[in-house]
Amino acid sequence: MATSGAPFALSFPPGHQRLESESAFSRASTVTFSMSTNEKAKFFTPARTFSLYPLVLRCGGVSDGRMMKSFAVASFSAEAELEEAVEQEKDEGGAVAVATKPKKGKAALPLKRDRSRSKRFLEIQKLRENKQEYELKTAISLLMQSANTKFVETVEAHLRLNIDPKYNDQQLRATVNLPKGTGQTVRVAVLTQGEKFDEAKSAGADIVGGEDLIEQIKGGFMDFDKLLATPDMMPKVASLGKILGPRGLMPNPKAGTVTTNVPQAIAEFKKGKVEYRADKTGIVHLPFGKANFSEEDLTINFLAAVRSVETNKPSGAKGVYWKSAHICSSMGPSIRLNIKDMLDFKLP
């Protein structure tokens, strides 16, 4: 930047490298060079005073134009060398540290999914090590400690299998009778006709009907947990596929909900018969009790579920069948099981 006025005394910014030369310009005035690294070169006029960065030139009373041009060439050369040094420093990994405000509370948690968890969940999550495999007995004990909500939580098993359900010979759908029950009250509805109608009522079915019940279901009636049907009713039940299918209530022979022995089917589902199937990723999700069960009862139910999944192994499953197994309560963290210990576990 050009400046004007009378010649003035030379001054240098503190901490700058200083080079002086008095012999070359003794007839004019003292010329002083000072280095700066925080500003760019400024324009000047060859009148009295000029300033170029990073090489800062100060001169008073100079009128020789050639000397001014020499100063300009030297200044631009120094600036080019400085820019090259800065670029080299950047290439070596030099970076300017920017101070940021430290995060507090849940925002400081390393995992993003934990930032939306409740304080209760974060506290009980410390009871188990993440990704560590536990023996069945230890895992059941940890599960009981983590189920501390105000309501009775359901205990669930999540079994990952080495199958691809998109192939027919790798699909898994079956039922298991839990010896200690599910801890839930199951409402059973039966679609039948003729003499089976009275059998279903005497066996303890909550709802029994025929075509009239089909019309009620089409109208939105869904006040039941299981729907059983006799084979002679299936042609009429087919019209309910779009309603019952998405809810998992459509009668199916593989699930034991299409049968001629209605009283036996009602008794099994009332006592704790559970239907399960592998989802599209090959994982089986099934409940095997309540958190108010004893550890022994939960262990018995879980082993019954494992034995059923093992027995109904699809014919197309190749290689290692079990990939992983986890148990958890409805509102608690999952606990990973040791597969070998789970399969070899024997009740005392």
C-alpha positions as CSV (number, residue, x, y, z in Angstrom):
1,M,0.0,0.0,0.0
2,A,1.4,3.4,-0.9
3,T,2.1,6.0,1.8
4,S,3.1,9.6,1.6
5,G,4.7,12.2,3.8
6,A,8.1,13.2,5.0
7,P,10.9,10.7,5.6
8,F,10.4,8.9,9.0
9,A,12.5,6.9,11.4
10,L,12.8,3.1,10.7
11,S,11.0,0.7,13.0
12,F,10.6,-3.1,13.0
13,P,7.9,-5.4,14.3
14,P,9.0,-7.3,17.4
15,G,10.5,-10.7,16.8
16,H,11.2,-10.3,13.1
17,Q,14.5,-11.2,11.5
18,R,16.4,-8.1,10.5
19,L,18.9,-7.6,7.7
20,E,20.6,-4.3,7.3
21,S,22.8,-2.9,4.5
22,E,24.4,0.5,4.6
23,S,27.4,0.2,2.2
24,A,25.4,-0.1,-1.0
25,F,23.2,2.9,-0.4
26,S,25.4,5.2,1.7
27,R,24.7,8.3,-0.4
28,A,21.0,8.0,0.0
29,S,19.8,6.8,3.3
30,T,19.9,3.6,5.5
31,V,17.9,0.8,4.0
32,T,16.5,-1.8,6.3
33,F,15.0,-5.2,5.5
34,S,12.6,-6.9,7.9
35,M,11.0,-10.4,7.4
36,S,7.3,-11.0,8.1
37,T,5.2,-14.1,7.7
38,N,1.7,-13.0,8.3
39,E,1.0,-10.5,5.5
40,K,1.2,-10.5,1.7
41,A,3.2,-8.1,-0.5
42,K,1.8,-4.6,-0.7
43,F,2.0,-2.2,-3.7
44,F,4.3,0.8,-3.4
45,T,5.4,3.9,-5.2
46,P,9.0,4.9,-5.8
47,A,8.5,8.2,-3.9
48,R,9.5,8.0,-0.3
49,T,8.3,5.0,1.6
50,F,7.2,1.6,0.5
51,S,6.4,-1.7,2.1
52,L,6.5,-5.3,0.7
53,Y,5.7,-8.4,2.6
54,P,7.0,-10.9,3.5
55,L,10.1,-8.8,3.0
56,V,9.4,-5.4,4.4
57,L,11.4,-2.6,3.0
58,R,11.7,0.8,4.6
59,C,13.5,3.6,2.9
60,G,13.5,7.4,3.5
61,G,14.3,10.0,0.9
62,V,15.1,7.6,-1.9
63,S,14.6,8.9,-5.4
64,D,16.5,6.4,-7.6
65,G,14.0,4.4,-9.6
66,R,16.4,1.6,-10.4
67,M,17.1,1.0,-6.7
68,M,13.4,0.8,-6.1
69,K,13.1,-1.9,-8.8
70,S,15.9,-3.9,-7.3
71,F,14.2,-3.8,-4.0
72,A,10.9,-5.0,-5.6
73,V,12.7,-8.0,-7.3
74,A,14.3,-9.0,-4.0
75,S,11.0,-8.7,-2.2
76,F,9.1,-10.9,-4.6
77,S,11.8,-13.5,-4.5
78,A,11.7,-13.7,-0.7
79,E,7.9,-14.0,-0.9
80,A,8.1,-16.9,-3.3
81,E,10.6,-18.7,-1.1
82,L,8.3,-18.2,1.9
83,E,5.2,-19.5,0.1
84,E,7.2,-22.6,-0.9
85,A,8.2,-23.2,2.7
86,V,4.6,-22.9,3.9
87,E,3.4,-25.4,1.2
88,Q,6.2,-27.8,2.3
89,E,5.0,-27.5,5.9
90,K,1.4,-28.3,4.9
91,D,2.6,-31.4,3.0
92,E,4.4,-32.6,6.0
93,G,1.2,-32.7,8.0
94,G,1.3,-29.3,9.6
95,A,-2.2,-28.1,10.5
96,V,-3.7,-25.3,12.6
97,A,-5.4,-26.6,15.7
98,V,-8.9,-25.3,16.2
99,A,-10.2,-25.2,19.7
100,T,-13.6,-26.8,20.1
101,K,-15.9,-26.8,23.1
102,P,-15.8,-30.2,24.9
103,K,-19.0,-32.2,24.8
104,K,-20.8,-33.1,28.0
105,G,-23.4,-35.7,29.1
106,K,-24.8,-38.1,26.5
107,A,-23.3,-36.0,23.6
108,A,-19.9,-37.2,24.8
109,L,-20.7,-40.9,24.4
110,P,-18.6,-42.6,21.7
111,L,-21.4,-44.6,20.1
112,K,-24.1,-42.5,18.3
113,R,-26.9,-45.1,19.2
114,D,-26.1,-44.6,22.9
115,R,-26.9,-40.9,22.8
116,S,-30.6,-41.6,22.6
117,R,-30.6,-44.2,25.4
118,S,-32.2,-43.7,28.8
119,K,-30.1,-43.3,31.9
120,R,-31.5,-46.6,33.1
121,F,-30.4,-48.5,30.0
122,L,-26.9,-46.9,30.0
123,E,-26.5,-48.0,33.6
124,I,-27.6,-51.7,33.1
125,Q,-25.5,-51.8,30.0
126,K,-22.4,-51.8,32.2
127,L,-23.4,-55.2,33.7
128,R,-22.1,-57.0,30.6
129,E,-19.1,-56.6,28.3
130,N,-20.0,-55.8,24.7
131,K,-19.3,-58.6,22.2
132,Q,-18.2,-60.9,25.0
133,E,-19.6,-64.5,24.9
134,Y,-21.1,-65.8,28.1
135,E,-22.0,-69.2,29.3
136,L,-25.8,-69.9,29.4
137,K,-26.1,-69.9,33.2
138,T,-24.2,-66.6,33.6
139,A,-26.2,-65.0,30.7
140,I,-29.5,-65.9,32.3
141,S,-28.3,-64.4,35.6
142,L,-27.3,-61.1,33.9
143,L,-30.6,-61.0,32.1
144,M,-32.5,-61.2,35.3
145,Q,-30.5,-58.3,36.7
146,S,-31.1,-56.1,33.7
147,A,-34.9,-56.6,33.8
148,N,-35.7,-53.8,36.3
149,T,-38.5,-51.8,34.7
150,K,-41.9,-51.2,36.4
151,F,-43.7,-53.9,34.4
152,V,-42.9,-57.6,33.9
153,E,-40.7,-57.8,30.8
154,T,-40.8,-60.6,28.2
155,V,-37.6,-62.6,27.8
156,E,-36.5,-63.1,24.2
157,A,-34.1,-65.2,22.2
158,H,-32.6,-64.1,18.9
159,L,-30.8,-66.9,17.0
160,R,-28.8,-66.1,13.9
161,L,-28.6,-69.1,11.5
162,N,-26.5,-69.8,8.4
163,I,-29.5,-70.0,6.1
164,D,-30.9,-67.9,3.3
165,P,-34.8,-68.0,3.4
166,K,-35.2,-66.9,-0.2
167,Y,-34.5,-70.5,-1.1
168,N,-37.2,-73.0,-0.5
169,D,-34.9,-75.6,1.0
170,Q,-33.5,-73.1,3.5
171,Q,-36.8,-71.8,5.0
172,L,-37.5,-72.4,8.7
173,R,-41.0,-72.3,10.2
174,A,-42.1,-74.5,13.1
175,T,-43.5,-74.6,16.7
176,V,-42.1,-75.4,20.1
177,N,-43.8,-76.4,23.3
178,L,-42.3,-74.4,26.2
179,P,-42.4,-76.7,29.2
180,K,-42.8,-73.8,31.7
181,G,-45.2,-71.8,29.5
182,T,-44.9,-68.3,28.1
183,G,-46.4,-66.5,31.1
184,Q,-49.0,-64.9,28.9
185,T,-52.8,-65.5,28.6
186,V,-53.4,-66.7,25.1
187,R,-56.8,-66.1,23.5
188,V,-57.7,-68.8,21.0
189,A,-60.2,-68.5,18.2
190,V,-61.4,-71.5,16.2
191,L,-62.9,-71.5,12.7
192,T,-64.9,-74.8,12.3
193,Q,-68.3,-76.2,11.6
194,G,-70.4,-79.2,12.3
195,E,-69.6,-81.4,15.3
196,K,-66.2,-79.8,15.7
197,F,-68.0,-76.7,16.8
198,D,-69.0,-78.2,20.1
199,E,-65.6,-79.9,20.6
200,A,-63.8,-76.5,20.3
201,K,-66.1,-74.9,22.9
202,S,-65.7,-77.7,25.4
203,A,-61.9,-77.7,24.9
204,G,-61.7,-74.1,26.2
205,A,-61.6,-72.0,23.0
206,D,-62.3,-68.3,23.7
207,I,-64.1,-67.7,20.3
208,V,-65.7,-70.3,18.1
209,G,-67.4,-69.6,14.8
210,G,-67.7,-70.3,11.1
211,E,-68.7,-68.1,8.3
212,D,-70.1,-65.5,10.7
213,L,-66.6,-65.2,12.4
214,I,-65.0,-64.8,9.0
215,E,-67.3,-61.8,8.3
216,Q,-66.5,-60.3,11.7
217,I,-62.8,-60.6,10.9
218,K,-63.3,-58.9,7.6
219,G,-65.1,-56.1,9.5
220,G,-62.0,-55.5,11.7
221,F,-62.6,-57.9,14.6
222,M,-59.1,-59.1,15.9
223,D,-59.7,-59.9,19.6
224,F,-57.6,-63.1,19.7
225,D,-53.9,-64.2,19.8
226,K,-54.2,-67.5,17.8
227,L,-56.6,-68.5,15.1
228,L,-57.1,-72.2,14.5
229,A,-59.0,-73.7,11.6
230,T,-60.1,-77.2,10.5
231,P,-59.1,-78.3,6.9
232,D,-62.7,-78.0,5.6
233,M,-62.8,-74.3,6.4
234,M,-59.5,-73.4,4.6
235,P,-61.2,-72.5,1.2
236,K,-63.3,-69.9,3.0
237,V,-60.4,-68.7,5.1
238,A,-58.3,-68.0,2.0
239,S,-60.2,-64.7,1.5
240,L,-58.7,-63.5,4.9
241,G,-55.1,-63.8,3.6
242,K,-54.5,-60.0,3.2
243,I,-55.9,-59.3,6.6
244,L,-54.3,-62.1,8.7
245,G,-51.1,-62.6,6.8
246,P,-49.3,-59.4,7.8
247,R,-50.3,-60.0,11.4
248,G,-48.9,-63.6,11.4
249,L,-52.4,-65.0,12.3
250,M,-53.1,-66.9,9.1
251,P,-53.7,-70.6,9.8
252,N,-50.9,-72.8,8.5
253,P,-50.3,-76.6,8.8
254,K,-46.6,-76.0,9.5
255,A,-47.5,-73.8,12.5
256,G,-50.0,-76.3,13.8
257,T,-52.9,-74.0,13.4
258,V,-54.7,-76.1,10.8
259,T,-55.6,-79.4,12.4
260,T,-58.4,-81.9,12.8
261,N,-57.5,-82.5,16.5
262,V,-58.9,-79.2,17.7
263,P,-59.0,-79.9,21.5
264,Q,-55.3,-80.9,21.5
265,A,-54.2,-77.8,19.5
266,I,-56.2,-75.6,21.9
267,A,-54.6,-77.2,25.0
268,E,-51.0,-76.8,23.5
269,F,-51.4,-73.1,22.6
270,K,-52.9,-72.4,26.0
271,K,-50.1,-74.1,27.8
272,G,-47.3,-72.4,25.9
273,K,-46.9,-73.5,22.4
274,V,-44.9,-70.9,20.4
275,E,-44.7,-70.5,16.7
276,Y,-41.4,-69.2,15.2
277,R,-39.9,-68.6,11.8
278,A,-36.7,-67.3,10.3
279,D,-36.9,-63.7,8.9
280,K,-35.4,-62.7,5.6
281,T,-31.9,-62.3,7.2
282,G,-32.0,-65.8,8.7
283,I,-32.6,-64.8,12.3
284,V,-35.2,-66.5,14.5
285,H,-36.9,-64.3,17.1
286,L,-39.0,-66.0,19.8
287,P,-40.1,-65.3,23.4
288,F,-39.4,-68.0,26.0
289,G,-40.8,-66.6,29.2
290,K,-41.2,-63.7,31.5
291,A,-38.7,-61.8,33.7
292,N,-40.6,-63.1,36.9
293,F,-39.8,-66.7,36.0
294,S,-37.0,-68.4,38.0
295,E,-33.6,-68.9,36.3
296,E,-34.2,-72.6,36.2
297,D,-37.5,-72.2,34.4
298,L,-36.0,-69.8,31.8
299,T,-33.1,-72.2,31.2
300,I,-35.5,-75.1,30.6
301,N,-37.7,-73.1,28.1
302,F,-34.6,-71.7,26.3
303,L,-33.1,-75.2,25.8
304,A,-36.4,-76.5,24.5
305,A,-36.4,-73.7,21.9
306,V,-32.8,-74.4,20.9
307,R,-33.5,-78.1,20.6
308,S,-36.5,-77.4,18.3
309,V,-34.5,-75.1,16.1
310,E,-31.8,-77.7,15.8
311,T,-34.3,-80.5,15.1
312,N,-36.0,-78.5,12.3
313,K,-32.8,-77.6,10.5
314,P,-33.6,-77.0,6.8
315,S,-32.3,-79.5,4.4
316,G,-30.6,-76.9,2.3
317,A,-28.5,-75.5,5.2
318,K,-24.8,-76.1,4.6
319,G,-21.7,-75.6,6.7
320,V,-21.9,-74.1,10.2
321,Y,-25.6,-73.9,11.2
322,W,-25.3,-71.6,14.2
323,K,-23.7,-68.2,13.7
324,S,-24.6,-66.4,16.9
325,A,-27.2,-66.4,19.7
326,H,-28.4,-63.6,22.0
327,I,-30.9,-63.3,24.8
328,C,-32.4,-60.2,26.3
329,S,-35.4,-58.7,28.1
330,S,-37.8,-56.5,26.3
331,M,-36.2,-53.3,27.6
332,G,-32.7,-54.5,28.2
333,P,-29.4,-54.9,26.3
334,S,-28.6,-58.2,24.5
335,I,-26.3,-60.8,26.0
336,R,-24.2,-62.9,23.6
337,L,-24.0,-66.6,24.3
338,N,-21.2,-69.1,23.7
339,I,-22.6,-71.4,21.0
340,K,-20.6,-74.4,22.1
341,D,-21.6,-74.1,25.7
342,M,-25.2,-73.5,24.7
343,L,-25.5,-76.6,22.5
344,D,-23.6,-78.8,25.1
345,F,-25.5,-77.5,28.1
346,K,-27.2,-80.2,30.2
347,L,-29.7,-79.6,33.0
348,P,-28.6,-80.9,36.5
